[in-house]
Amino acid sequence: MPLADPIIIRARRGFAVMSPERRLEIARKGGASVPGEKRSFAKDRDLAATAGRKGGEASRGGGRTRLLDL
């Protein structure tokens, strides 16, 4: 007798359970809770580029460029 595929039921969480009005309310706030002096990437393009490069190297995607150098 073949085994049936198990049915996976996922509970709705986070934004999935919120009403559209509530999601819009949160989206309108954008980054308003973060003060301007804390938004260093918005002010310093080189700092943002360096951080992005560092994150890319740390991720799995960073290994692809090293393979091409061989």
For each residue, the residues with C-beta under 8 A, 3 or more apart:
1:
2:
3:
4:
5:
6:
7:
8:
9:
10:
11:
12: 16 17
13: 16 17
14: 17 18
15: 18 23
16: 12 13
17: 12 13 14
18: 14 15 22 23 26
19: 22 23
20: 23 24
21: 24 25
22: 18 19 25 26
23: 15 18 19 20 26 27
24: 20 21 27 28
25: 21 22 28 29
26: 18 22 23 29
27: 23 24 30
28: 24 25
29: 25 26 32 33
30: 27
31: 34 39
32: 29
33: 29
34: 31 38 39
35: 38 39
36: 39
37:
38: 34 35
39: 31 34 35 36 42 43
40: 43 44 47
41: 44 47 48 51
42: 39
43: 39 40
44: 40 41 47 48
45: 48 49
46: 49 50
47: 40 41 44 50 51
48: 41 44 45 51 52
49: 45 46 52 53
50: 46 47 53 54
51: 41 47 48 54 55
52: 48 49 55 56
53: 49 50 56 57
54: 50 51 57 58
55: 51 52 58 59
56: 52 53 59 61 62
57: 53 54 62
58: 54 55 62
59: 55 56 62
60: 63
61: 56 64
62: 56 57 58 59 65 66
63: 60 66 67
64: 61 67 68
65: 62 68 69
66: 62 63 69 70
67: 63 64 70
68: 64 65
69: 65 66
70: 66 67
